[in-house]
Amino acid sequence: MAVNINPGITKIEIPYGGQTVVLVLRDYTTDEFCQFQKNRFKFAPGKVDDHSSQARIEFIETILIDIKIKTEAGEEEVFFTDPATGEEKPLTPSVPNWKKYVQASFKCAAAMVFEGMSASLEQTTLKN
């Protein structure tokens, strides 16, 4: 089976309340991924500080280009409650600061997919 290793976008599916949230992510650069890996832990003499959650959130916010809900009919809009008006509105990239309405847990879950793929590749390399 042929595999496209540079598809342009990646869609990460996250189960949520009986639905599936889809985070649409652009390709990331080597520098962005290395910075993400580097930001996960801060080292000081005699201690290591775990900053994994914040690093994951920041990485996904950097490459996040859209969010959808996956349904049987395809992908549909996500809605959010506008704090200024209390109205439910579509959450699209045209909403100012739209990424702040995407739950941090979704961002962490998406980043962990990349970490899992990286770990899986490393394990495969070690076996060979």
Sequence and secondary structure as in RCSB ss.txt:
>XXXX:A:sequence
MAVNINPGITKIEIPYGGQTVVLVLRDYTTDEFCQFQKNRFKFAPGKVDDHSSQARIEFIETILIDIKIKTEAGE
EEVFFTDPATGEEKPLTPSVPNWKKYVQASFKCAAAMVFEGMSASLEQTTLKN
>XXXX:A:secstr
    S  SEEEEEEEETTEEEEEEEE   HHHHHHHHHHTEEEETTEEEE HHHHHHHHHHHHEEEEEEEETTEE
E EEEE TTT  EEEE TTSTTGGGGS HHHHHHHHHHHHHHHHHHHHHHHH 
